Each structure stands twice: as structure tokens, then as C-alpha cells.
Amino acid sequence: MNGFVERELDRLRAAILDHGNTERRDALYAAQQALEWAREPNGFSPPFAVAMGIREAREDCQAVSRPPLS
């Protein structure tokens, strides 16, 4: 299963970098974060928090920034 998740994450990362539409990029980012959280719950914000725009300041959470808006 990890191979499928990795390939999907690769596709999402590429699409986030290449996509100019802010709304679509936000959706791609949310999907990426959800998959990352499923792989490593202690390292990423939970999908609900991302979808609701809740910025959690947890010590065990990696600092994952949104891609720059261009």
C-alpha cells in the first residue's frame, strides 16, 4: 500500500507546484496533507484541522508550510 500512497503524494506535490488556480491548489494541498497525516499522524496536522484552517502548534508536529502563492 505504501507504494500507492507514495505515487499519489508525488502526483500531488507536482500538481501543487504546477497549478496556478488558488482554489484548486488549496484542494491539492489538503489532499496531500491528509495522505501525509495517514502515514505519520504525529508529524502532520489532521485532515480536519487542515480543512477547517486550524493551525495547531504541537511540539511533535513538523513545520509543514504551504507552497508559495505565485
N, C-alpha and C positions, 0 to 999 in steps of 0.2 A: 504493500500500500504506500510506503514512503516514496517510491519512485513516481507514482501518480501525483502525489502531493507536490513533490519537488518540481515536476514538469509543469504543473499548474502554477506554482509560485513563480517559476521562470517566465511563463507566459504573462502573468500579471505584472511582474516587475518591468518587463519590456513594454507592455501596453501603457503602464503608468508613465514611463519616461517619454513615450512617443505621442501620448494623447494630449491634445490641446484643449478639449472641452472640459471645463472645470467640474461640471456635474458628473460627467462620465468618469473622470479621473478620481473623484471622491468615491464613487461606487467601486471602482477597481481597487482603490486603496483599502476600503472596508473589507472587500473580499480577501485581499492579501493578508490583512491583519487577522481576520478570522481563521485562516489556514495556519498562520504562524502561531496563533494562540492555541490552536488544537494540537500542534506539535510540541509547544513549550508554554504551558499555561502560566508559569511563573515569570516568563520573560517578556510577555506582551499583554497589553490591555485586553480584557474580554470583549467579544464582539458587541455585546450590549452597550458597553461603555463607549466604544468607538462610534457606534451608530447614533448614540444619544449625545455625542460630543463631550462626554465626561472625561476630563483629563485627570487620571489618577496619579498621585505622587507616591508610589510604593517603592520602598527601598530595594526590593528584589526585582523590580521591573526595569528592563533595559530601556535606555532612552532611544526611542524609535521616532524619528522625525518624519513628517510628511514631506513628500518631494516638493521642491521649489515650484511655485507657480510662475509660469512664464507667459 
